[in-house]
Amino acid sequence: ENPEINQALEIVERSAYSDGDLYAYEDYLLELMTQRNAMSNERAEGRAEGRAEGRAEGAKHEKLAIALKMKTKGMTLDDISDLTGLSVDELSKI
């Protein structure tokens, strides 16, 4: 809890190691931090990809819902395909 005591303990702990040991330990810590940052970046990229996939899936679902309404109104599959961008094969399945 006391900052001065914590600083003194750190100095005492560092004095127990040679310069080479300290450099190796600092290199090890740097590698750990680098790996942690890389993992964090990968998770962020994964979340962004997931959001993009979700938006694309939602947009496709909305197009299919609109296409179904058009189909029930008697529009042809070709016209619906032109308006929604969905293929005739996709439309014939709804």
N, C-alpha and C positions, 0 to 999 in steps of 0.2 A: 504494500500500500504506500510505502514511502519511496518517492522517486530517487532520493539520494542513495538509499540502501540498495534499491534495484540496480542503479548504475554501478555501485561498488561491487555488487555480486557479479555483474557482467564483466567488469574488469578482472576480478579474481578468476572467473571461469576462463576468460581469454588467456590469462597468463599461464594457465596450465598446458597450453598447446604451443607447438612450434609455429613459426611463420608458415611453413609448408602445410602443416595440418590446418591452420586457419584458412589458407587459400583454397585448399581442397574442400573444406567444409563450406566456404562461401560459394565455390563453384557448384557444389551439390545443391545448395539452397537456390541458387540462380536457375539451375536446371529444373528443380521442382516447380519454381514459380513459372517458368516458361511452359512447362507441361500443363500446369493448372490453367494458365491463360489460353493455351491452345484448346483445351477441353471446353472451357467456357465459350470460346468463339465457335466451336463446333456445335455446342448446344444452341447458341443464338442463331446460327445458320439453319439448324434443323427446325427451330421454331418458325423462322421466317418461311422456310419451304413448306412447312405444314399449313401456315396461314394462307399462303398462295394457293396450295392445293385445295384448301377448304373453300376459298373464294371461287376458284374455277369450278369446283363441284357444285357450289350453290348457284352459280350462273347457269350451269348446264341444267340443273334441276328446274330453275325458273323458266328456261327456254322450253323444256319439255312440258311444263304445266301450261304455258301459253299455247304451245302447239296442240295440246289436248283440247283446249277450249276452241281453237281454230277448227280443229277436226270435227268437233261436235256441232259447230256452226255450219258445217258442210263445205269447207274449203278443201281444195285438192291438195294432195301431198306435195305436188310440185310447187304450188303457191306457198304452202307453209314452209317448205324447204328454202325457197327464195327469201322469205321474210325472216326466218329464224336462223338460217345458216346451218341447220341440222340436215343430215343426209336423209334421203327418202327411206333408206334401210332403217335408220333409227326411228323415223316417224311411223313406219309400218309396224313397229313393235309396241307402240303405245295404243 
